[in-house]
């Protein structure tokens, strides 16, 4: 059976309706048997960081490598078919109007650089202090080298970012706004993305949305938001590991022939013809944003996780996630600890704040509960493999440390 057939059969066996622990453990957990065997009895609640791999992931990677062994250079046609399939699956998850709008990248930061390098003059850029390091370090370094004029919006005293503050920073002139739909540290979900997009467009600018903590968590619709660009990847909720990232470019910018300096020979009109017209002739649409020889194995690595998400459906995954988050909140509350999450304005993980968050995360790992910390935020993220017993044991071990 192919990966799609195995995953589809397991999901079909569960039937429709809400996901339940009993059905997931019976039908879906066997799809992750290699992980379970290797990982042992540790409780994994860092799914917001690195998603668990399916058994099919290793098989898919072997398929891509087998083409190399068997066909050498003749493998390129099949490899490029897999790239196209990757782009189509991401387009569907983003609500993109066309596959051509998805430009494969190896990191979200690579996508941001491609957008920054569409500007010939120094652009005015507005971002927030809540952007993850992969974007934040690039924005600040570009600003330090005077490649952009950067304004960063600060959070309020409660740690939350408000649309009013972002819109005020955008003002009457902004060339590019960069915001995350879900903040990586606190899990806050910006609920007024469209308002921020409209403000950016009114200021004659474009908006780049980081959807790394959105795609695979809840329904994302970049067309409805009318964003100009989006960046994300497969590392977390899509269970595709590192390197399988993407840049979304709205079709209106592809049609307007917007160009970036971040291109390579795969962006040529006919890359395998090896002709060298001067100036170069680039492919139309999103292919004109491609770079040099891509890391082919990455697309096979990402396949099973994307198929899994499509097969179950983001809506069902979101409902299960919210229920698990509510259960964690109840368990912690019964033990005298407040954690935040399980709301529509929140992502896939619950958070507890503590001045010694990093040390607590290390202590819990030593006890077999794998979570992580970002600053003062401790992040707990159950997924479809997490059992209620694991949530109870995690709360039992974490609550005493958080009460100190």
C-alpha positions, 0 to 999 in steps of 0.5 A: 500500500502507498502512504496515502492508502495506508493513512486513508484506510486508518482514517476511514476505519475511524468513521466520521464525527469527532475524534476520540482517544479510543478510535485514535489509539486503535486506528491511528497510533499504529501509523506511528509505531516506529516512533513509539518503539524508539521513544519509549514511555516518555510523554511528548507534549512538544508537538508545537515544536517538532511534530511526530513522524509517521512510519510512512515518512521513512518509507517515503524518503526511501522511495525518493532515494530509490529513484536516485539509486535506480535512475540517477539523473533520470530521476528528475522527472519523478522528483519534480512530480513530487515537488508539484504534489507538495505545492498542491497540498500546501496550496489546499491547506492555505486556501491559496487560489492556485498551486503556482502561488506556492514557492518551496523554501527550506526555511520561513526566513528564506521566504522573508528574504525573498520578499525583502529582496523585491525592494530596490529602495530601502522599504519601511517595514513594520513587525512585532516583537513577537516574531520567531527568531527565524524572521526576527533576526533577519529583520533586525540584521537588515535594519542594522545594515540599513537595508530596511527601516524597521519599526517593531511593535511592543506587546501590552503589559499583559504580554498580548499584541493588539491590532490597534497598536499594529495599525497605528505603527503602520500609519500612512506609509508602510512598504511591508508589514510582517506579523504572525497569526499565532505568536510562537511563545504565548500562543496568542492568535491575532483575530484581526488579521484582515483589519491589519491587512486592510490598513497595510494596503491603505498605506500602499504596502504589502503584508507577509503573514507567518502561518507556521503555528496556524497551518494544520492547527485551524483553517487558514485562508490566505485568499480571504485574508487578502495577504500578499505573502505568507511563510510557513513550514512542515516542522510542527503540525504537518509532521514533515520535519525540517527544511520543508517550508514555503513562501506563498505569493498572491497571484496578483503579484505573480501576474504583475511580474514582481521579481526578487533577487533570491532566484536561481537557475530553476527560475529560468523559463526553461532551466534544462535547456541551458540557454543563456539569454541576456538578460535572463528569461524567467518562468512565469508565475511562482516558478519565476521565484524558484532558486537553484537545485532543490533538496529533493528528499525534503519533499518526500520527507514532508509527504506523509504528514501532509497526507495525514492532515488532509485525511483527518481534516483540520476541523477535526484536529482543531476540535480534538486539540481544544478538548485536550487543552481544556482537559489540561487546564482542568487538571492544572486548575485542580492542582492549583496552577493556572494555564492559558489556552483552549480558546479561539484566540489561541493556538494549539498549545497551553502556556504557563508563565513562570520566571524559572520556565527554562529550568522547569522544562529541563526538570520535567524532561528529566522526569520523562515529560517533554515540553519546552520554554520560550522566555517565561512561557512553558508550552504544553501541546498534546496531539492526536497520540496523547492519552488522557493518562499522559495528561494526568501524569504530566500535570501531576509532575509539572504542577508542584514545580509551577507552584514553587 
